[in-house]
Amino acid sequence: MRARDTRAGAAPAGSSTPPPRPRGAVPTAPAHSPRNAPGARGASPPAGGRRLAVAALLVAGLAAGFALCMNVVHYRTWGAVPAAGFAAFQRVSAAQTVPAAAALGLPSLVLAVLLARRGLPGVARGWLWAAAALAALPWVATPAVLLPLQARLGAAGPAPDLVTRLGWADLLLRTVPPLALAVLHARALAVALDPAEPGRGP
């Protein structure tokens, strides 16, 4: 006859039930546990998501710097342009600045949307979509607000009140949003790399 195991805590022979855990032992998640799956809260972000977040941050920072330069330097000089040559100045200005703005702003918008769709560990998805909305705001404000103001300037010349209104509209709708976007991307990446409080926004 086979001797029976009478030790305390031993599982009966042929039983699939694991033996009870010794008192004081710390439970651990198995390797296949969802907690250890890539992208789970508290897990390190996958390399692809990390690269996407870094790219979004870098492009947003460049777009924010360009927008700030346009507002603080470029538009502040419009009031000093002679009225006789202002229309020609506007055409040259648009030919030089619009391609640069598109080359930075469109990739920033695309990367922000891709990052919001993919998500980052420890970062609430709503914050990432808010960042994408900030990236889209200048593209909505330009035809809705800025281009009509510039058309009025082209027709009336560099009137001081119109130049001031253009500067403020550009600051609020095309300069602050990319700056805020860069800050959100930086904070989201920091949380994803070290998610001390998962599930919260930046």
Protein Blocks (a to p, Z undefined) as FASTA:
>chain_A
ZZddfbghiacehiabdcdddehiacdddfklmklpghiahiacdfklmmmmmmmmmmmm
mmmmmmmmmmmmmmmmmmmpcfklmmmmmmmmmmmmmmmmmmmmmmmmmmmmmmmmnopg
hiafklmmmmmmmmmmmmmmmmmmmmmmmmmmmmnopafklmmmmmmmmmmmmmmmmmmm
mmmmmmmmmmmmmcfbghiaZZ
